[in-house]
């Protein structure tokens, strides 16, 4: 799986040297008729974005891509499944390319850490195209470099003694993603949450969550049935967190 010769046939890869943003490029391709499974990858981005409009520094040498996915039917309450599926596939990819010497940590809702430093992130935007609800899923993986002035500590794969090309990471990810999507289809969201939790903090880990200007501290208590973060405060009260930035304390 690690050195797969190609990306699974359900995906179509379009590669560029430089783009403003792979997410912007993918959305433009959708207007031209691009289908679910289309991938846009670039060696460099001028205007890469992270969550909350933060700039994603995008020098050459790292991996930047976006892919088009069908949104989940809201009636089945699995609308947040894609971010967990993508995160699990990223964690599996890093574990495999390190020959399981590195166990990445998944930080709710969409960051991948190594030794408590961010190595990859996910950004998902939903949009409607001709009555079809779609997801534009952007992923950035620090392979050869990382930001040094970000609000989170960051690292890269080379720094963690994983010397690998962006092409290998890309192929490995989409093979892992395909397998994870099949698990979701056959076993459902509970199995995806179980896999996600196997890569996340242990229950009882002390964390902080920043929601706007407010900061809450407590203990990680897993996920609810919709994927919300469960936090137990010092008082013993359990809170459901629907959005926020998580910090390890």
C-alpha positions, 0 to 999 in steps of 0.5 A: 500500500505504501508504494502503490504504483497508482491512485485508485481508479475512482480518483482523477489527479490533476497536477499543477506547479503553482496555484493560488489555492488547490481549493480554488482551482478545484472549485473552478474545475467543478464549474467546468464539469469536474466530477466527484473524485477529482484531485487537484495537487500543486507543488506550491500555493500562493494563497493556501488557507487553513481554518478560520481564514488563517494562511497556510504557508505553502512553500515547495517541497510539501504536499498540497491537494484538494479533492471533491467528495459527495456530501453526506445526506443530512437525513442520516446525521453523518454530515461530519463523517468526511472530516473523520474519514480524511483524518483517519486516512492521513494518520494511517498514511503517516503510520504506514510510511514510517513503517509504524515507527511513528504513531500520529495523534489526531487532534479534534477536529482536523489536525494531525500531530507528531510529538504534539506538533502539527504535521498536517491539516484538513479544511472542508468547504461545502457548496452546491453545484446544480442541486448537488451538495459537494465537499471541497476537502483541502489537505496540507502535509508538511514534508520538508518544512513547516511554519516556525511562527504559527499559533501551534507548534509545527513539524515536518516528516523529514524532521521526524526522520521520514524521508519520503517524496510528496508523490509517495505520500499522495498515492499512499493517502488516496489508497488509505482513503479508499480503504477507509471509505469502504470501511465507512460504507460497510461498518458505518460511522461508529467504526470510523469514530473508533478508528479516529479515537485509536489515534487521538488522545486517551480519555482523561487527557487534560485539554483546553478548548478555545471557542471564540474569545472563551477558553474552557478547560477539562478532560477529553472524554471522547466523541458523541454520536455526531462527532462532537467533542466531549469535555468533562469540566473540573465540576464533573459536568460534561460539555459537548463542543461543536466547534473550537480549537483544542490545546493540550494542557 
